[in-house]
Structures are given as C-alpha cells and as structure tokens.
C-alpha cells in the first residue's frame, strides 16, 4: 500500500470517476451506470454519496451543462406547446 489506501479503495475511486463521466455525458440511468462500472446499484449509490457528497441522481442534476439544461427546457416547452416546435441549433 504505497498510497496508504487499500486496493479496493483505489479500484472504487477509478469506478467512481468513470461513473461521474457517464452521469455527465450519457443518458444511462443510475442502475445501468452502476453495472457499467462493475458495482451493484445499492452499493454504488452509497459509495458515490460518500465520495461526492450527494446521490448520483442529485449529482447529475446539479451538474447539467447549460446546453443540456436549455435543451431540456426547450423540449418540455415543445411538448406542451400548442404550435409545432423545431429544434434549431442556434437556439442553444
């Protein structure tokens, strides 16, 4: 233990970094991400919260990019709009 941490701690840190990337850059749900990084969903949620201070879902919501947030707002607006909407790249 050259770093003072166990091998499982090191592996979980790598898994959590990969999970963080997947949360921010994919539409996979939290269970899919847990399995993708090799963890059971309940254990994944627990260690993610210990490491990042919030649940994976809360982390994803708190870190949505402005473009993603605008796209979501626009798609929700279009869903309930009485007139057809066309997604236009210049909108973002």
MARBA-329621 format. One record per residue: residue in one letter; x, y, z of N, C-alpha, C, O in turn. Coordinates in steps of 0.02 Angstrom, whole numbers, padded with zeros to 5 digits, always signed. Example, Ala and Ser with C-alpha at 12.3 -4.5 7.8 and 13.67 -1.06 7.14 Angstrom:
2
A+00660-00284+00390+00615-00225+00390+00660-00165+00390+00712-00166+00423/S+00642-00112+00354+00684-00053+00357+00645+00002+00394+00670+00057+00402/
END
This chain:
92
X+00042-00059+00000+00000+00000+00000+00044+00062+00000+00053+00095+00051/X+00072+00077-00058+00115+00135-00064+00078+00201-00053+00108+00251-00032/X+00014+00201-00068-00025+00262-00061-00059+00269+00007-00087+00321+00022/X-00055+00216+00047-00089+00217+00111-00162+00197+00107-00197+00197+00157/X-00185+00180+00047-00254+00158+00036-00255+00086+00011-00206+00063-00019/X-00310+00053+00024-00317-00017+00001-00327-00020-00074-00343+00029-00107/X-00317-00080-00101-00329-00090-00172-00403-00079-00190-00418-00052-00243/X-00448-00100-00145-00520-00090-00160-00538-00016-00161-00579+00005-00201/X-00507+00024-00117-00518+00096-00117-00495+00126-00184-00531+00166-00214/X-00437+00105-00206-00409+00129-00270-00456+00111-00328-00471+00153-00370/X-00479+00048-00330-00523+00025-00383-00590+00062-00382-00616+00082-00434/X-00618+00072-00322-00681+00108-00317-00674+00181-00338-00720+00210-00367/X-00616+00211-00325-00604+00280-00347-00605+00283-00423-00634+00329-00452/X-00573+00236-00456-00573+00233-00529-00644+00222-00555-00666+00254-00603/X-00681+00176-00523-00750+00163-00543-00793+00226-00535-00835+00241-00578/X-00784+00262-00480-00824+00322-00468-00808+00377-00519-00852+00414-00539/X-00745+00383-00538-00726+00432-00589-00759+00415-00656-00784+00460-00691/X-00760+00351-00673-00793+00329-00735-00869+00342-00729-00900+00365-00777/X-00897+00326-00672-00969+00337-00661-00986+00411-00667-01037+00429-00696/X-00944+00454-00640-00954+00526-00645-00957+00548-00718-01001+00587-00738/X-00911+00522-00758-00910+00538-00829-00974+00513-00863-01002+00549-00904/X-00996+00453-00847-01056+00426-00877-01118+00466-00856-01163+00476-00897/X-01121+00488-00794-01178+00528-00770-01183+00594-00809-01238+00617-00824/X-01126+00623-00823-01125+00688-00855-01131+00685-00931-01152+00734-00963/X-01114+00628-00961-01109+00626-01034-01151+00573-01068-01146+00564-01129/X-01193+00538-01030-01237+00489-01061-01307+00496-01032-01319+00533-00985/X-01353+00460-01062-01421+00458-01036-01436+00392-01000-01494+00377-00987/X-01383+00354-00984-01393+00292-00947-01423+00308-00878-01406+00359-00848/X-01467+00264-00854-01493+00276-00787-01441+00254-00736-01391+00223-00753/X-01454+00270-00673-01404+00258-00620-01388+00184-00613-01330+00166-00604/X-01438+00141-00617-01425+00068-00612-01382+00044-00669-01336+00004-00659/X-01395+00068-00730-01355+00049-00787-01282+00071-00778-01236+00035-00796/X-01273+00131-00751-01206+00157-00739-01171+00114-00686-01112+00097-00693/X-01207+00097-00633-01178+00055-00581-01152-00010-00610-01095-00030-00598/X-01194-00044-00650-01173-00107-00681-01116-00096-00730-01071-00137-00736/X-01117-00040-00766-01065-00025-00815-00996-00019-00782-00946-00039-00811/X-00994+00007-00721-00930+00015-00686-00916-00044-00640-00865-00044-00604/X-00959-00096-00640-00945-00156-00604-00968-00158-00532-00940-00194-00491/X-01020-00119-00516-01045-00117-00447-01120-00131-00445-01155-00119-00494/X-01143-00157-00389-01215-00164-00377-01244-00095-00364-01213-00054-00331/X-01305-00081-00390-01334-00014-00383-01337+00014-00312-01322+00072-00301/X-01358-00027-00263-01363-00001-00195-01295+00018-00166-01287+00071-00135/X-01245-00025-00177-01178-00010-00153-01149+00050-00190-01118+00093-00160/X-01161+00053-00255-01138+00109-00295-01166+00175-00268-01129+00223-00258/X-01231+00177-00255-01262+00238-00229-01231+00260-00163-01220+00319-00151/X-01217+00211-00120-01189+00226-00054-01118+00254-00060-01103+00305-00028/X-01075+00221-00099-01006+00246-00103-01002+00310-00145-00958+00351-00133/X-01047+00318-00193-01047+00380-00232-01063+00439-00186-01030+00491-00189/X-01114+00430-00144-01133+00484-00098-01078+00498-00048-01065+00556-00032/X-01044+00446-00023-00988+00457+00022-00932+00496-00012-00900+00538+00020/X-00919+00482-00075-00864+00513-00112-00880+00585-00135-00839+00630-00127/X-00940+00594-00163-00958+00659-00193-01005+00701-00150-01018+00759-00166/X-01031+00673-00096-01073+00712-00051-01146+00719-00072-01184+00756-00042/X-01165+00683-00125-01234+00682-00148-01247+00619-00188-01200+00586-00210/X-01310+00603-00196-01328+00542-00234-01309+00551-00307-01300+00608-00330/X-01302+00496-00344-01287+00502-00415-01339+00544-00453-01322+00583-00497/X-01403+00535-00437-01455+00574-00470-01449+00648-00455-01453+00689-00500/X-01438+00665-00391-01429+00736-00373-01367+00765-00405-01367+00823-00426/X-01314+00725-00410-01253+00747-00443-01266+00764-00517-01243+00815-00542/X-01302+00719-00550-01318+00730-00621-01358+00795-00630-01342+00836-00673/X-01408+00805-00589-01450+00865-00594-01409+00928-00579-01415+00977-00615/X-01368+00926-00527-01329+00984-00507-01276+01003-00559-01253+01060-00560/X-01256+00955-00600-01200+00968-00646-01220+00967-00720-01177+00962-00764/X-01285+00971-00734-01306+00976-00804-01274+01038-00835-01272+01091-00804/X-01251+01031-00895-01222+01089-00929-01279+01136-00949-01337+01116-00951/X-01263+01198-00962-01313+01246-00983-01348+01224-01047-01408+01232-01054/X-01310+01195-01094-01340+01172-01157-01389+01116-01144-01443+01116-01173/X-01371+01070-01101-01417+01015-01084-01479+01043-01050-01535+01022-01065/X-01469+01089-01005-01525+01119-00969-01571+01155-01018-01632+01149-01014/X-01541+01194-01064-01582+01230-01113-01619+01182-01159-01677+01193-01176/X-01586+01128-01179-01618+01079-01222-01677+01047-01187-01730+01038-01216/X-01668+01031-01123-01722+01001-01084-01780+01050-01078-01838+01031-01087/X-01765+01112-01061-01818+01163-01055-01855+01171-01121-01917+01175-01122/X-01818+01174-01175-01849+01183-01241-01892+01123-01259-01947+01131-01285/X-01867+01062-01246-01906+01003-01263-01969+00999-01221-02021+00977-01245/X-01965+01019-01157-02025+01021-01115-02074+01073-01141-02134+01061-01143/X-02048+01131-01161-02091+01184-01189-02127+01158-01251-02187+01167-01259/X-02089+01125-01295-02118+01099-01358-02169+01045-01344-02219+01038-01380/X-02158+01006-01293-02204+00952-01276-02273+00979-01260-02324+00947-01275/X-02277+01038-01231-02341+01066-01210-02362+01127-01251-02412+01160-01236/X-02324+01141-01303-02339+01199-01345-02398+01185-01391-02403+01130-01418/X-02443+01234-01401-02499+01224-01447-02477+01227-01520-02515+01207-01564/X-02417+01252-01534-02392+01256-01603-02331+01211-01609-02296+01201-01560/X-02317+01185-01669-02258+01142-01678-02193+01179-01664-02187+01238-01679/X-02145+01144-01635-02079+01172-01621-02028+01136-01665-02034+01076-01677/X-01979+01172-01687-01922+01143-01722-01860+01160-01683-01845+01218-01669/X-01823+01107-01665-01761+01120-01628-01711+01149-01677-01697+01120-01730/X-01684+01206-01659-01639+01244-01700-01573+01251-01663-01573+01275-01606/X-01518+01232-01693-01453+01234-01659-01436+01304-01635-01402+01311-01584/X-01459+01356-01670-01443+01424-01649-01479+01443-01585-01460+01492-01552/X-01530+01405-01566-01566+01419-01504-01520+01410-01445-01528+01443-01393/X-01471+01364-01450-01427+01348-01395-01363+01387-01401-01319+01381-01359/
END
